[in-house]
């Protein structure tokens, strides 16, 4: 969140990266942003059962940018992994991450 970029610039940068990885099959949008919180979503077409508390490799790769193949995990474990990744890569500590996967989108909330 420590940036001078506009929401449009942030969305554009993330979208460029997603387009390379997904050939334009996923879209990224910021729903809300403040000093302490960001709410974002990824739109994609994936056969997903929202009643299962798991996250698949394709969704993990969309969120992290890390190519994790043939893998799934429970959402709680993924959130711990993502918090660790944010801390290791940019020194960012996170108070809370909320994540919900639907068949057509991923909703994500990060509170710093």
C-alpha positions as CSV (number, residue, x, y, z in Angstrom):
1,X,0.0,0.0,0.0
2,X,3.0,2.2,0.2
3,X,2.8,3.5,-3.4
4,X,1.9,6.7,-5.3
5,X,0.2,4.7,-8.0
6,X,-3.5,5.1,-8.7
7,X,-5.8,2.2,-8.5
8,X,-5.9,2.1,-12.3
9,X,-2.1,1.9,-12.4
10,X,-2.0,-0.9,-9.8
11,X,-4.7,-2.9,-11.6
12,X,-2.9,-2.4,-14.9
13,X,0.4,-3.7,-13.6
14,X,-1.2,-6.8,-12.0
15,X,-3.3,-7.4,-15.1
16,X,-0.2,-7.3,-17.4
17,X,1.4,-10.0,-15.2
18,X,-1.8,-12.1,-15.2
19,X,-2.1,-11.8,-19.0
20,X,1.3,-13.3,-19.4
21,X,0.6,-16.1,-17.1
22,X,-3.1,-16.9,-18.1
23,X,-3.1,-15.6,-21.7
24,X,-5.9,-13.2,-20.7
25,X,-8.1,-15.7,-19.0
26,X,-8.2,-14.0,-15.6
27,X,-8.9,-10.4,-14.6
28,X,-7.8,-8.4,-11.5
29,X,-9.7,-5.6,-9.9
30,X,-9.3,-3.6,-6.7
31,X,-12.7,-3.2,-5.0
32,X,-11.6,-1.0,-2.1
33,X,-8.4,0.4,-0.8
34,X,-7.4,2.5,2.3
35,X,-4.3,3.1,4.4
36,X,-4.8,-0.2,6.3
37,X,-6.9,-2.4,4.0
38,X,-7.2,-3.6,0.5
39,X,-10.1,-5.6,-1.0
40,X,-9.5,-7.1,-4.4
41,X,-10.9,-9.8,-6.6
42,X,-9.7,-12.1,-9.4
43,X,-12.3,-13.1,-12.0
44,X,-11.7,-16.4,-13.7
45,X,-13.7,-19.4,-14.9
46,X,-12.9,-22.5,-12.8
47,X,-15.1,-25.4,-11.7
48,X,-14.9,-24.8,-7.9
49,X,-17.0,-26.1,-5.0
50,X,-17.3,-23.1,-2.6
51,X,-18.4,-25.4,0.2
52,X,-15.0,-27.1,0.3
53,X,-12.5,-25.1,2.4
54,X,-9.6,-25.6,-0.1
55,X,-7.8,-23.6,-2.6
56,X,-6.4,-25.1,-5.8
57,X,-3.0,-24.5,-7.5
58,X,-4.4,-22.3,-10.2
59,X,-6.0,-19.9,-7.7
60,X,-2.8,-19.9,-5.5
61,X,-0.8,-19.0,-8.6
62,X,-3.1,-16.1,-9.5
63,X,-2.8,-14.6,-6.0
64,X,0.9,-15.2,-5.4
65,X,2.5,-15.2,-8.9
66,X,4.2,-18.4,-7.9
67,X,3.7,-21.3,-10.3
68,X,2.5,-24.0,-7.9
69,X,1.5,-27.1,-9.9
70,X,-0.7,-30.1,-9.2
71,X,-1.5,-29.0,-5.6
72,X,-4.2,-27.9,-3.4
73,X,-4.4,-27.0,0.3
74,X,-6.9,-25.8,2.9
75,X,-7.5,-22.1,2.8
76,X,-6.1,-21.6,6.3
77,X,-2.7,-23.1,5.3
78,X,-2.6,-21.0,2.2
79,X,-3.3,-17.8,4.2
80,X,-0.3,-18.7,6.5
81,X,1.9,-19.3,3.4
82,X,0.8,-16.0,1.8
83,X,1.4,-14.0,5.0
84,X,4.9,-15.5,5.2
85,X,5.5,-14.7,1.5
86,X,4.6,-11.1,2.0
87,X,6.9,-10.8,5.0
88,X,9.8,-12.5,3.3
89,X,9.6,-10.7,0.0
90,X,8.8,-7.1,1.2
91,X,8.9,-7.1,5.0
92,X,5.1,-6.5,5.1
93,X,3.3,-7.8,8.2
94,X,-0.4,-8.6,7.9
95,X,-3.1,-8.4,10.6
96,X,-5.7,-10.4,8.7
97,X,-6.3,-12.1,5.3
98,X,-9.8,-13.1,4.3
99,X,-10.2,-15.3,1.2
100,X,-13.3,-16.7,-0.5
101,X,-13.2,-18.8,-3.7
102,X,-16.3,-19.0,-5.9
103,X,-16.7,-20.7,-9.3
104,X,-16.1,-17.4,-11.2
105,X,-14.0,-15.3,-8.8
106,X,-11.7,-15.1,-5.8
107,X,-12.4,-12.4,-3.2
108,X,-9.5,-11.3,-1.0
109,X,-9.2,-8.9,1.9
110,X,-5.9,-7.9,3.5
111,X,-5.8,-5.8,6.6
112,X,-2.3,-4.4,7.5
